[in-house]
Amino acid sequence: MRETEYTVANSTVMNAMESMKRLVDRPDREKVEFLTEIHKRGETPEEIAGFAMALRDMAEINVKYPGLTDVVGTGGDGKNTVNVSTAVSIVLASMGIKTAKHGNFGITGHHGSADFMKYTGYNFYMDENEIIRNLDSKNYVYILAPQYNKSFAKFASARKMISFRTVFNILGPLTNPLNPERVVLGTYSDDLADLYAHVILQEGKKGFIIHSSDGMDEISPNSENLLYYVNGKIEKTKIDPVNLTGHSTGIERISTVDPEKSFKMLLSGLSGENRDVEEFIGLNAVPAIMINGMANTAEEAFDLAVKSIESGIAIKKLKEVCK
């Protein structure tokens, strides 16, 4: 277990952090009692921030790399869209943005981000030096959650004893052990988006929390999207996809329950061969491009993402990171 310096001075955050560290190796009975108590009174942003910090501290790797970005979704929206956050992470890397994509295999859906990366032949098992080399030379690393954060798994049996969703259903997207400074996080509910925005604020990070009006945990290509911009304070903004693409796109054109088909659709989108998926990727790249200061408007950011795809740079980057 390692200690990390945090700028967060809130005593509630630090107390929650220490509570999680003490609990991780305790019997399941104590974990169930703890998670039940937290659930009954409701989780606060300060506590969630502290729990996330603790789990990152207890991760199996200790890599400090400044200026990283992560694009991640909660899952659970039931839409079975292609793994757009994974494609966005590749686009970002192709634009020179240092990206540490955190994810897992499909749990709440038919295919997760790790399923896509597995199809490409990506090597999930890297030591700290390899992670740094990949970020230095390729601007990219994929962090497989269960590989590097085994403390999270120590709560699995206790969670199975509980019939309700626990704080661990919230913590997953927040536990990237590389602790990226910039985060784009999509969620399926407005209430959860608001909660995540306040957690990111507590951690002193910069980011966008996304929720679409049709329930997607990403920017939807056919409905209005609410974004919480976090940068020392929280501001709300909206993105209408029609303003960027000129049209709306039905969900059936960007979704499938078939993992292999999803993989092929995402490849065709990253290659510029599938316009619907390409635009879906471009839309979801907008927040990350903006928080990295590469564009001042959503229109500019969308155009940059599409240019990366249509120039062939994005698909070239995918092949490079999977060598």
C-alpha positions in Angstrom: 0.0 0.0 0.0 1.4 3.4 -0.9 0.7 6.9 0.2 0.0 9.7 -2.3 -0.1 13.4 -1.7 -3.4 15.0 -2.4 -4.4 18.6 -2.6 -7.8 17.8 -1.1 -7.9 19.1 2.4 -11.5 18.2 3.3 -11.4 16.0 6.4 -14.5 14.0 5.2 -12.6 13.0 2.1 -9.5 11.9 4.0 -11.5 10.0 6.6 -13.4 8.1 3.9 -10.0 7.3 2.3 -8.7 5.8 5.5 -11.9 3.9 6.2 -11.7 2.2 2.8 -8.0 1.3 3.3 -8.8 -0.3 6.7 -11.9 -2.2 5.4 -10.3 -3.8 2.3 -8.9 -6.8 4.2 -11.6 -7.1 6.8 -14.2 -10.0 6.8 -17.1 -9.8 4.4 -19.5 -9.3 7.3 -17.9 -6.0 8.1 -17.9 -5.0 4.5 -21.6 -5.7 4.1 -22.4 -3.7 7.3 -20.3 -0.8 6.0 -21.8 -0.8 2.5 -25.4 -1.1 3.9 -24.9 1.8 6.2 -23.5 4.0 3.4 -26.4 3.0 1.2 -29.1 3.8 3.8 -27.9 7.3 4.5 -26.7 8.1 0.9 -23.2 8.5 -0.4 -21.8 12.0 -0.4 -19.3 13.4 -3.1 -16.7 13.8 -0.4 -17.0 10.1 0.7 -16.9 8.8 -2.9 -13.9 10.9 -3.6 -12.1 9.5 -0.6 -13.1 5.9 -1.4 -11.8 6.3 -5.0 -8.5 7.8 -3.8 -8.0 4.8 -1.4 -8.6 2.3 -4.2 -6.2 4.1 -6.5 -3.6 4.2 -3.7 -3.9 0.4 -3.2 -3.5 -0.4 -6.9 -0.8 -2.7 -8.0 1.0 0.0 -10.0 2.4 3.3 -8.9 2.9 5.4 -12.1 2.9 9.2 -11.8 2.5 10.7 -15.3 1.3 14.3 -15.6 -1.3 15.5 -18.1 -3.2 12.3 -18.7 -6.8 12.1 -20.0 -9.3 9.3 -19.5 -12.6 8.8 -21.3 -14.9 6.4 -19.5 -18.6 5.5 -19.1 -20.5 3.9 -16.3 -22.3 1.5 -18.6 -25.8 0.4 -17.6 -27.7 2.4 -20.1 -28.9 -0.8 -21.9 -28.4 0.8 -25.4 -25.6 -1.6 -26.6 -23.9 1.1 -28.6 -20.4 0.5 -30.0 -17.6 1.1 -27.5 -17.3 4.8 -28.5 -15.2 5.8 -25.5 -12.5 3.4 -26.6 -12.5 4.7 -30.1 -12.4 8.3 -28.7 -9.3 7.4 -26.7 -7.5 6.2 -29.9 -8.5 9.5 -31.6 -7.2 11.5 -28.7 -3.8 9.6 -28.8 -3.6 10.2 -32.6 -3.9 14.0 -31.9 -1.0 13.9 -29.4 -3.2 13.8 -26.2 -1.7 11.5 -23.6 -4.5 9.1 -22.9 -4.8 6.4 -20.2 -8.0 4.6 -21.0 -9.4 2.7 -18.0 -12.0 -0.1 -18.6 -13.1 -3.7 -18.3 -14.8 -6.5 -20.2 -18.5 -6.3 -20.6 -20.4 -6.6 -17.3 -23.6 -4.5 -17.6 -23.6 -4.8 -21.5 -22.8 -7.3 -24.2 -19.4 -5.8 -24.9 -17.1 -3.6 -22.9 -14.1 -1.5 -23.9 -11.7 -4.4 -23.0 -13.6 -6.7 -25.4 -12.8 -4.3 -28.3 -9.1 -4.1 -27.3 -8.9 -7.9 -26.9 -10.1 -8.2 -30.5 -7.3 -6.0 -31.7 -4.7 -8.2 -29.9 -3.8 -5.5 -27.3 -1.4 -6.6 -24.6 -3.1 -5.8 -21.3 -0.3 -7.1 -19.1 2.4 -4.4 -18.7 4.7 -3.4 -15.9 5.2 0.2 -14.8 8.1 0.8 -17.2 6.1 -0.5 -20.2 3.2 1.7 -19.3 5.5 4.7 -19.2 7.2 3.7 -22.5 3.8 3.4 -24.2 2.6 6.8 -23.0 5.9 8.4 -24.1 6.1 6.8 -27.5 2.5 6.2 -28.4 0.5 8.7 -26.3 -1.6 5.7 -25.2 -2.1 3.0 -22.6 -5.2 0.8 -21.8 -5.5 0.1 -18.1 -7.5 -3.1 -17.6 -9.3 -2.5 -14.3 -9.1 -6.0 -12.7 -5.5 -6.4 -13.6 -4.2 -3.4 -11.8 -6.7 -2.8 -9.0 -7.3 -6.0 -7.2 -8.5 -4.3 -4.0 -11.7 -3.6 -5.9 -12.2 -7.3 -6.4 -11.9 -7.9 -2.6 -15.4 -6.5 -2.2 -16.9 -8.8 -4.8 -18.2 -11.5 -2.4 -19.6 -9.0 0.0 -21.4 -7.2 -2.8 -23.0 -10.4 -3.9 -24.6 -10.7 -0.4 -26.4 -7.4 -0.9 -29.5 -7.1 -3.0 -29.1 -3.4 -3.8 -26.6 -1.3 -5.7 -23.7 -0.1 -3.6 -21.2 2.7 -3.8 -19.0 0.3 -5.7 -21.4 0.7 -8.7 -20.3 4.3 -8.7 -16.6 3.9 -8.0 -15.5 1.9 -11.1 -15.0 4.9 -13.5 -13.1 6.8 -10.8 -10.4 4.3 -9.9 -8.0 4.5 -12.8 -4.7 3.9 -10.9 -2.8 6.3 -13.2 -5.1 9.1 -11.7 -5.6 11.2 -14.8 -5.9 14.9 -14.3 -8.6 15.3 -17.0 -11.7 13.1 -17.1 -14.6 12.7 -19.5 -17.2 10.5 -17.8 -20.5 9.5 -19.3 -23.5 8.2 -17.2 -27.0 7.1 -17.8 -28.8 9.4 -15.3 -28.8 13.1 -14.7 -28.7 12.6 -10.9 -25.6 10.4 -11.2 -24.0 13.0 -13.6 -24.5 15.7 -11.0 -23.0 13.4 -8.3 -19.9 12.6 -10.4 -19.4 16.3 -11.2 -19.2 17.1 -7.5 -16.8 14.1 -6.9 -14.5 15.4 -9.7 -14.7 18.8 -8.2 -13.7 17.4 -4.8 -10.7 15.7 -6.3 -9.5 19.0 -7.9 -9.7 17.5 -11.4 -10.9 19.0 -14.7 -13.5 17.3 -16.8 -16.9 16.9 -18.4 -19.6 14.6 -17.0 -22.1 13.7 -19.7 -25.7 12.5 -19.8 -28.0 12.4 -22.8 -31.7 13.0 -22.7 -32.3 9.6 -24.3 -30.5 7.9 -21.5 -27.2 7.1 -23.1 -24.0 7.2 -21.0 -22.3 9.1 -23.8 -23.1 11.9 -26.2 -26.1 10.8 -28.2 -26.2 11.5 -32.0 -30.0 12.0 -31.9 -31.0 13.9 -28.8 -29.8 16.8 -26.7 -26.9 16.2 -24.3 -26.3 17.7 -20.9 -22.7 18.3 -19.9 -21.3 19.3 -16.5 -18.1 21.2 -17.0 -15.8 20.9 -13.9 -12.9 23.2 -13.6 -12.7 24.7 -10.1 -16.5 25.0 -10.2 -19.4 23.3 -12.0 -21.1 24.8 -15.1 -23.8 23.2 -17.2 -23.8 23.3 -20.9 -25.6 21.4 -23.7 -24.7 19.8 -27.1 -27.2 19.3 -29.8 -25.7 16.8 -32.2 -27.6 18.2 -35.2 -25.7 21.5 -34.8 -22.5 19.5 -35.4 -23.4 16.8 -37.8 -26.4 18.4 -39.6 -28.7 15.5 -38.8 -29.7 13.0 -36.2 -28.8 9.3 -36.3 -30.9 6.5 -35.0 -29.5 4.3 -32.3 -29.9 1.2 -34.5 -27.2 2.5 -36.7 -24.6 2.6 -33.9 -25.5 -0.3 -31.7 -25.6 -4.1 -31.7 -25.7 -6.9 -29.2 -23.1 -8.9 -31.2 -19.6 -8.3 -29.8 -17.9 -9.2 -33.1 -20.2 -7.0 -35.1 -19.6 -4.2 -32.6 -15.8 -4.6 -33.1 -16.2 -4.4 -36.9 -18.5 -1.4 -36.7 -16.0 0.5 -34.5 -13.1 -0.3 -36.8 -15.1 0.9 -39.8 -15.9 4.1 -37.9 -12.3 4.7 -37.0 -11.4 4.0 -40.6 -13.9 6.6 -41.9 -15.8 3.8 -43.8 -18.9 4.0 -41.6 -20.2 7.6 -41.5 -22.7 7.1 -38.7 -20.1 5.5 -36.4 -17.5 8.0 -37.4 -19.7 10.9 -36.4 -20.6 9.2 -33.2 -16.9 9.0 -32.3 -16.4 12.6 -33.4 -19.2 13.8 -31.2 -17.9 12.0 -28.1 -14.3 13.2 -28.7 -15.5 16.9 -28.4 -15.3 17.2 -24.6 -11.9 15.6 -24.3 -10.4 17.8 -27.1 -11.8 20.9 -25.4 -10.5 20.2 -21.9 -7.1 19.6 -23.4 -7.2 23.1 -24.9 -7.1 22.0 -28.6 -10.4 23.7 -29.5 -12.4 26.5 -28.1 -15.8 25.4 -29.5 -17.6 22.1 -29.9 -17.7 22.7 -33.7 -13.9 23.1 -33.8 -13.4 20.0 -31.7 -15.7 17.9 -33.8 -14.0 19.0 -37.0 -10.6 18.0 -35.5 -11.8 14.6 -34.5 -13.3 13.9 -37.9 -10.1 15.1 -39.6 -8.1 12.6 -37.5 -10.4 9.8 -38.7 -10.7 10.8 -42.4 -7.0 11.4 -42.8 -6.3 7.9 -41.7 -4.3 9.0 -38.6 -6.7 7.4 -36.1 -6.7 3.9 -37.6 -3.0 4.1 -37.9 -2.7 5.0 -34.2 -4.9 2.0 -33.3 -2.5 -0.3 -35.2 0.5 1.3 -33.5 -0.8 1.0 -30.0 -1.6 -2.7 -30.5 1.8 -3.7 -31.8 
